[in-house]
Amino acid sequence: MSISTALTALEDATGVVIPVYFHADTNPALGRQLLGDTVQLFVREVTDPHAIYLSVDGSTVGATIADQVAATYGVQVVKSATNQGKLGAARQGVQALLVAEQWRYVALIDQDGDHFANELLNFVRCAEHVRTILATDQIIVLGNRLTRHRPLGFLRGEQEELANRVLLDALHYAAAINDRPLALQFANGVDDLPDFHSGYKLFSRATAAAVFCSEPQLAGCSASAYYRHAVEAVMTVEAVLSGATLATVSRRTFDEQPISIFASLNRSQLAADMIIWPCKRLGVPGRFVEQWLTNHLHRLLLGTLLPQGRDELIAIRNHVLTAFNRPLPAEAAQGEIQRVPFL
C-alpha cells in the first residue's frame, strides 16, 4: 500500500463528522475558537470542505456557532431539533454524509480541538493496510491515546480504564458464544488494551452504515445511557457485531482538555453505563460482569486514594450490580474491594 494511495483515500474519499454541542452558558467566543480551530485543521486534510459535516445536537448556542464556523470554512451543517446526546448527533451527521457515494471512510471526531487533523492520515493508512491484508470493507480504527490520565484527569482516566477492561472481556465472551474469534492482530501492537472510549475513530463505509444507519439498540438501558454515556462503546460494539475488524493507531492529545461535556455528567453513573450497556447488548450474564469487576477493581490506582477513590469505584460497582439484578455485598463488605493480601 503506497503513500499515494493512502493520501488519495484521505483527501478524496474520507468524510468527517463533528458532533457539536455547547451548554447555554458557553462563552460564544470560546466555542467559536475551539470549533473553528478544529474545522480549520481538518479542512486542510481533504480536497473538498463539503466532506466535513458539523452535526448540531439541538443546541441554540451550538447552532449559531456552527453556522458561523461553516460560513468561514465552507463546511456543511446539519441540525437536530432536540438535544439527544453525542450518539444522536453522530448518527445524524453520518447519515447525511453517506448520501454521497464517494466516501470510502468516515472519521468521527469531537469538537474540542483534542483530535489532531494531521494524524488522520495514520488512521487511513491503517485502514487501507487492513483492507488490503484481509480483503475486507468492514473496518473500525480507534485512536489510542498515549495517555488517558493526562487529558482526562486521574479520576476519569481510571474510570475509562475500568470500562475498557470490562468491554474487552465482554467482546471475548461474545466472540466465544458466537463461535467467531475476536481478531486483535491489528489492535494490540503497543497496548494490549484498546482505547475503546477514545472519541477519535475511523469507520469504513460499510461499517459506518451498519453502526449509524441501523435501528438504535438500547438493550434495556435508558436513552441517556445509550446516547450520552456509553456512546463510544456503542460505536465499537455495533461495529464489531457487524463484522468489522478492530484496529488501533496511537495518537496525541493535549495535556489537559480545553472543554469537556462529559465532565459535567454524573460520573459514577456515566462510568457504570459504559459497562452496563455493552454487557447487556452482548448478552453477558450478570455473574460474569460481577466477576470481571472483582477482577479489575483492585488493579486500579484510584482505589489507593482513600476514601474518595475507593468510594468512586464502589459506587460504579453498585450501579452495575443493581442493573444486572446482582445482590450487593453484605453490609460488612460494602466498602471493601477484594484484593491480594500483598504484592
Secondary structure, DSSP 8 states (H G I E B T S, - for coil): --HHHHHHHHHHHEEEEEEE---TTS-HHHHHHHHHHHHHHHHTTSS-GGGEEEEE-S-HHHHHHHHHHHHHH--EEEE-SS---HHHHHHHHHHHHTTSTT-SEEEE--TTS-S-GGGHHHHHHHHHHHHHHHT-S-EEEEEEES-SHHHH-HHHHHHHHHHHHHHHHHHHHHHHHTT-----TTT-SS-SS--TT-S-EEEEHHHHHHHHSS----TT--HHIIIIISHHHHHHHHHHHTT-EEEEEEE---SS-S--SGGGS-HHHHHHHHHHHHHHHTT--HHHHHHHHHHHHTTSGGGGSTTHHHHHHHHHHHHHHHHTT-----GGGTT-----S--
